[in-house]
């Protein structure tokens, strides 16, 4: 027997390869999902307590005869009236007047706020660092001031006797503004209100859109410029599509905030305005539901306001969900 033959005989047989153990993808995904739900549990509990519970109570109040008279009357339980509160609200001409007034005010505020916020964001995107910081400080000061405080300050500026606005107009030779009441007339009241709310809302829009503008790729803008697109075409055909999701979110938030505006209207009304002619839907709910004690009809108005805001934001939410799909 040769050496090679002996080596082949004594050589141990090769071991079969071990089967590859695959990790259980199903188990890993389940663990990851459980971990994600565990992290979301505290936030979900907070939302359930502070948002879900009041919403359920509001829906229950809206179908009950819940007033201040029977609030503490334990001998007589609150009656279930079904849709009677909604019928009473929807057949009230005052409700429709207030709703139309609120929608018109919301349209004006959203248009002004989004336009000015976009212009300031574009300006900040072109400014040097020092000027950008200066503009940011001014916006932050306006944004950080509490709503009630800033409304009172603006109300003093438009005061009929001691206001600086009337004083400056009289210095320009406009004698008709001597002790002119800006808040008594509904038209001038909403002019002052629009100025205040726009001044308070523009910083949020400007900062948010400026952050979105910084994420637009510079090479894409340069390529569009090389292809012959002017500044206007680059803005509408390049910049806007890139920041469209951010624009949609900001627009939805502005619609919601401007529809339920309360503090500024209520504070200005206390400075000499006509209450019935200047009520918006947020103040109307408070005066009708809380001040007068009609909690049932007040809750019905709040539910209707929620439905209106959902309708106004439905189109933008739908478009965002479509874009989010892979």
Buried (B, 14 or more C-beta within 10 A) or exposed (E): EEEEEEEEEEEEEEEEEEEEEEEEEEEEEEEEEEEEEEEEEEEEEEEEEEEEEEEEEBBBBBBBBBBEEBEEEEEEEBEEBEEBBBEBBEEBEEBEBBBEBBBEBBEBBBEBBBEBBBEBBBBBBEBEEEEBEEBBEEBEEBBEBEBEEBBBEBBEBBBBEEBEBBBEBBEEEEEEBEEBBBBBBBEBBBBBBBBBBBBBBBBBBBBBBBEBBEEBEEEEBEEBBEEEBEEEEBBEEBBEEBBBBBBBBBBBBBBBBBBBBBBBBBBBBEBBBEEEBBBBBBBBBBBBBEEEBBBBBBBBBBBBBBEBBEEBBEEBEEEBEEEEEE
